[in-house]
């Protein structure tokens, strides 16, 4: 039933995307002032969620955190699906998506090279590199488990052949385990700076411009922390659902949620500090355009978004100071959903607050999303849920070989 519902949403999104390609960007809420709208907000939101999965897994691997084995697999799967979905939006936002290959350095036979100063080119390479790396990182960690599924007699012969081909001849020898461990840690070492650079590039999409409210040196680290923040919120929600649906209460324990809640609490403090730094800088500089931007954010027509962002991203996670809240499924779901909504409001605020009141008053214009914008967002959410459901049906959502190692170590 969940799969059918999510596929229905994905189909609605596909219809909205098809309608957009047929009629053009005029069916969105974008206008002559707010040339970025829901498409770019969706892109930044999804790429933030996607960035967190590999970062979480690699950091926990490098710091030798045993509780990593309970969450790393679906965190990495979340990365693959979220980044793939995020890659749709820069192409849609081109206006003429049939020329998306202009973003790549194809042979220059017609003396037409990509505009390397364009943020879309940065996004293209950031998403492509990160997606390819995430696939490799996910697959390397999955190899021993694919061999385990290959050797299960309860599976049909056809499935055993499929898993056998995917396992690439893994036999579990000492040499293979040594090579696997070395490669996995090497990839984790590469993943950490790669993730930071990818979302820093997304932050520089804004910070490299000359628009008021965007020329902030704090944006790259601010965006990286925000990605970790929203990513842990999504991982927490997925962990709660998978734990209940697959009966994994003995593997995904309250201690895991306690640790993730503490990280979300620390990230919310960092987000609050980032907001305060950004607003204080706008006020302290005395620049007229920055002061106008700050007043508009808190008193303009979008002020509910600003207040909602603060309540969701800074105030709500403070509940995790209390141990009971960190282990309560109701509190975890409520705060995690609030964080995801708050981070989306932040992406929207960054775009519409600045573009609605640029430097030229005669060019000011408010933004309102359309039903097509909403349908595309709902469709991507449905597609994400459907992909996670399919992955949890055919792949082990908890690392089998790492769980076995932990059990063996605990029994010594």
C-alpha positions, 0 to 999 in steps of 0.5 A: 500500500505504501509503495502504491501511494508513493508511486501515485505521487511519483506519477503525479510529479512525472505529469507535472514535469512533462507539462513543464517541459511541454509548456515551458517554465512559465507554468511555475511561479518564477517571474522576472525578479524571482528567476529562481524559485521552487526548482532551485529550492528543491535542488538545494534541499534534496542535495543537502539530504543526499550529502548527509548520508555518505558523510554520516557513514564515512565519519562514523567509519573513520571514528570507529563508531560501532553503532554505525552498522545499524544505520549506515546502509539506509543512510547511503541508500538515502544518499543515492536516491536524494542526489539522483532526484536533486540532479533533475532540478538544475536540468529542468531550470535550464529552460531548454533542458534538451541542451543540458549537455552544454554543461559538459566539456564535449568536443569543441567543434563549434567553438561553443564552450560551457560558461564556466562562471555559471553556477549551473556548471558547478552544480553539474560537476558537483552532482555528477562526481558525488553521485558516482562516488556514492554509488562506489562507496555504497556498492563496496560496503554491500559486496559481502552482504550480496555474497551472503544473499547469494549463498542462502538456500531459501532464495530461488535459483534466479535470485541467487544468480543475480546476487552472485553476479553482483557479489563479483566472486566474493568468497570471504578470504582473509586477503579479500577482507583485508583489501575490502577494509583498506578500500572502504576506509580509503573511500571514507577518507575521500568522502569527507572532504568531497561532501564538504566541497559539494555542498560548499559549491551549492553555498557558493552558488549564492555567495559568489553573486552580488545580491544583497543577503547572498554575499556571505562568507559564512554560506559554505560552512553554513550549508554543510552544517545544514546538510548534516542537520537535515540528513540526520533528520531524514535518517532518523525518520527512515530508521524509525520506520524500518525498525518498526516495519522489519522488526529490527528493535534489537539492532536499531536500539534507543541508544542509536536514536539518542546519539542521532538526537544529540547530533541534531541538537548540536547542529541546531545550535550551529544553525542558530549561531549561523543565522545570528551571524548572518543577520548581525553582519547585515545589520552591522555593515550599515549597507542600505540594501542589506538592512532593507533585506533584513527588515523584509525578512522579518516584517515583509510578506514572507515573515511567517517563513522566517519565523517558522524556520527559526522555530523548526530549526533552532527552537524545536530541537532544544527538546533533545536536551532531555534524555526522555525526548531523545528516546521517544519515537513521538518526539523523534518523529515530530522534531525530525519532521519539523527540521525537514520542513524548517530546512525547506523554509530556509532554502525558500527564504534564501531565494525569495527574500533576496530576489524579491527586493534586489537593488532596483525598486522598480524591479521588485516582485513577490513570488508565489508557487503554482500547483505545478511547483507543488506537484513536482515537489510531491512527486519527488517525495513520492519517488524517494519513498518508492525507491527506499521501499524497493531497496528495503525489499531487495537489499539488506537495510542493515549491514550483515557483515558488520553486525556479525563482527559486532556480535563476535566481538561482544561474545569474546 
